[in-house]
Amino acid sequence: MLRRFQIAGIPLVQASANFFIPSSFGDLVAVESRVTQWGTSSFSVEHKLFRGEALAVEGFEKRVWTIRPGGDLTKAQSHPIPKEVIEKFS
């Protein structure tokens, strides 16, 4: 993605989580993640962590597609997400 789309990164701009049951170091959890919404230059992701059959954690995040304007490595700005990238997740 770095070479093909000149992406600078997809920084996290918002995050939240709800914790339903405790998990400890060493517990096995299954993680399910999916993109729930596409914007022009941002997208939202939902994460669910299961301990066995029980939902332990539900998390949400919003990320922004960024580029380096004019190749300036000291700056980053939002940029429309390429349709090709969105299609790969559909």
C-alpha positions, 0 to 999 in steps of 0.5 A, a space after each residue: 500500500 505504501 508504494 501503490 497508493 502512497 499512503 502515509 498511514 491510517 491513524 486512529 482518531 477515535 476509539 471506545 470499548 465495552 468490557 462485559 466479562 474479565 479476561 486474564 493473561 493466558 486466556 484464549 480469546 477469538 477476535 472478530 473484526 469488520 469494517 462497519 462504515 466507509 466514509 470518503 477518507 475515513 472508516 469505522 471498525 468493530 471488534 468483538 473478542 469472545 472467550 469461549 462463546 461469551 462476548 468479552 469485549 466489544 470495541 469500536 475505532 475510526 481511522 483516517 486514510 492519510 497521504 504525505 502531500 507533495 511527498 513532504 515527510 513532515 506532513 500528513 493529510 486525509 485523502 479519499 480512500 481508493 475504491 480498489 481498497 474498499 472493494 477488497 473489503 466487500 
